[in-house]
Amino acid sequence: MRKWLPALALSAAFVSSVLAAPQALAQDSRPVSEKVPGTSVEFSPSAARDAQTRALAAADPAAVRAGGLLCGSGYKLASVEPLPDSRRFGTLFTYIKEVTAPAMSGACAVFDNNLGAKKHMKLKLCWTTCKTDEGSFSDYAGPVKYESNADTFQPRCAMVTALMWEGSVAIINRERHVDACD
């Protein structure tokens, strides 16, 4: 029996290393990022799972790319929402950048005017304070961006408000989180 113990121990070590190695590799590997077709802009994890965001982004990659450039390096597309509904007077694009402190995480929004005429628009992004872009725009309002390296900052949970008026009547009035907020 004593002759077999070293061989048995060596065999057990070999088997456990062979079985554990793939698990260790899987734990260390990161999912491959998924990009909006025709752009260098990545989807956030929730956007990658959202059929509407994926379809609208694929239908207008130039707008996604422009929003990504306006927001800056490291931002991922979080959502694309036609406003106020399928009539699509405007389109709200939101982006997030989630990094580990001390680097700056961020939330960013751009509000496209799809009517082809100047409209009074307001885009507001809030966390502990608010950033606002308001005026008469023929193309888009924004970008509005909130960045912080505070441990408590959750870019997904920042609130964005998009407003568009026809005269004194709000034809778009939408408030939502930048991304899926837990």
C-alpha positions in Angstrom: 0.0 0.0 0.0 2.9 2.4 0.8 4.2 2.0 -2.7 1.0 3.2 -4.2 0.5 6.3 -2.0 3.0 8.6 -3.8 1.7 7.5 -7.2 -1.9 7.9 -6.1 -1.1 11.4 -4.7 0.6 12.4 -7.9 -2.4 11.1 -10.0 -4.9 13.0 -7.8 -2.9 16.2 -8.1 -2.7 15.8 -11.9 -6.5 15.1 -12.2 -7.4 18.0 -10.0 -5.2 20.4 -11.9 -6.7 19.3 -15.2 -10.2 19.7 -14.0 -9.6 23.0 -12.2 -7.6 24.7 -15.0 -10.6 25.3 -17.4 -12.6 26.7 -14.5 -9.8 29.1 -13.6 -9.5 30.1 -17.2 -13.2 30.7 -17.4 -13.2 32.8 -14.3 -10.3 35.0 -15.5 -11.7 35.5 -19.0 -14.0 38.4 -19.8 -16.9 38.4 -22.2 -16.0 39.7 -25.6 -17.4 43.2 -26.0 -20.2 43.6 -28.5 -20.2 46.7 -30.7 -23.0 48.5 -32.5 -22.6 47.3 -36.2 -20.7 49.9 -38.3 -19.3 51.7 -35.2 -16.6 51.4 -32.6 -19.2 52.0 -29.9 -19.8 49.1 -27.5 -23.2 48.1 -26.1 -23.6 48.2 -22.3 -24.6 44.7 -21.0 -28.2 45.7 -20.7 -28.3 47.3 -24.1 -26.8 44.1 -25.7 -29.9 42.3 -24.3 -32.5 44.9 -25.3 -34.0 44.2 -28.7 -35.3 47.7 -29.2 -32.0 49.4 -28.5 -30.1 46.9 -30.7 -32.6 47.4 -33.6 -32.6 51.2 -33.4 -28.8 51.4 -33.0 -28.3 49.2 -36.0 -30.8 51.3 -38.0 -28.8 54.5 -37.3 -25.2 53.8 -36.6 -24.1 57.3 -37.6 -26.2 58.8 -34.8 -24.8 56.2 -32.3 -21.3 57.0 -33.4 -21.9 60.8 -33.2 -23.3 60.4 -29.6 -20.3 58.2 -28.6 -17.9 60.8 -29.9 -19.7 63.6 -28.1 -19.7 61.7 -24.8 -16.1 60.7 -25.1 -13.7 57.8 -24.8 -14.9 54.7 -22.9 -18.6 55.3 -23.1 -20.9 52.4 -24.0 -24.4 52.7 -25.5 -26.9 52.1 -22.8 -30.2 52.8 -24.6 -31.9 54.2 -27.7 -35.5 55.4 -27.2 -37.8 56.9 -29.8 -39.8 59.8 -28.3 -42.6 60.3 -27.5 -43.5 56.9 -29.1 -43.2 55.3 -32.6 -43.9 58.7 -34.1 -40.3 59.5 -33.1 -40.2 63.3 -32.9 -36.9 62.8 -31.2 -34.5 60.0 -30.1 -32.9 59.8 -26.7 -29.4 58.2 -26.7 -27.8 57.3 -23.3 -24.3 56.1 -22.7 -22.4 54.9 -19.6 -18.8 54.5 -18.6 -18.2 52.2 -15.6 -14.7 52.0 -14.3 -13.1 51.3 -10.9 -12.2 54.3 -8.7 -10.0 56.4 -8.8 -10.9 56.6 -12.5 -14.0 58.6 -13.4 -17.2 56.7 -14.2 -19.8 58.6 -16.2 -23.4 58.9 -17.6 -24.0 60.8 -20.8 -27.1 61.7 -22.9 -27.8 63.1 -26.3 -31.3 64.0 -27.5 -31.8 64.0 -31.3 -34.4 66.3 -32.9 -35.9 64.2 -35.7 -38.4 66.8 -37.0 -36.0 68.7 -39.2 -37.0 72.1 -37.8 -35.7 74.1 -34.8 -37.6 73.1 -31.6 -37.2 74.3 -28.0 -35.5 71.3 -26.3 -34.2 70.6 -22.9 -32.0 67.7 -21.8 -31.2 67.3 -18.1 -29.0 64.6 -16.4 -29.0 64.3 -12.6 -27.2 62.5 -9.9 -26.4 64.6 -6.9 -26.5 67.7 -9.1 -28.0 68.3 -12.5 -26.3 69.2 -15.9 -28.7 70.8 -18.4 -28.6 71.8 -22.1 -31.6 73.9 -23.2 -32.3 76.0 -26.2 -33.7 76.0 -29.7 -32.0 73.2 -31.7 -32.5 71.8 -35.2 -30.2 68.8 -34.7 -29.8 67.7 -31.0 -29.5 68.8 -27.4 -26.5 67.7 -25.4 -24.4 66.1 -24.7 -25.0 66.4 -21.0 -22.5 64.4 -18.9 -22.1 63.6 -15.3 -18.7 62.1 -14.2 -17.5 61.1 -10.7 -15.0 58.8 -9.1 -17.1 58.6 -5.9 -17.7 55.0 -4.7 -21.4 55.8 -4.4 -21.9 57.0 -8.0 -23.9 54.6 -10.1 -23.9 55.9 -13.7 -26.8 53.5 -14.7 -29.0 55.1 -12.0 -28.6 58.7 -13.0 -31.9 60.3 -14.1 -32.2 61.8 -17.6 -35.1 64.1 -18.7 -35.8 64.9 -22.3 -38.3 67.7 -23.2 -39.4 69.1 -26.6 -41.9 71.9 -27.1 -44.2 72.9 -30.0 -44.9 76.4 -29.0 -45.9 76.2 -25.4 -47.0 72.6 -25.5 -44.6 69.8 -24.5 -44.7 67.2 -27.3 -42.0 65.1 -25.5 -41.7 64.9 -21.8 -39.7 61.8 -20.8 -37.8 61.0 -17.6 -35.9 57.7 -17.1 -32.7 56.1 -15.7 -29.7 56.2 -18.0 -29.6 52.4 -18.0 -31.1 49.5 -16.2 -30.8 50.5 -12.5 -30.8 47.8 -9.7 
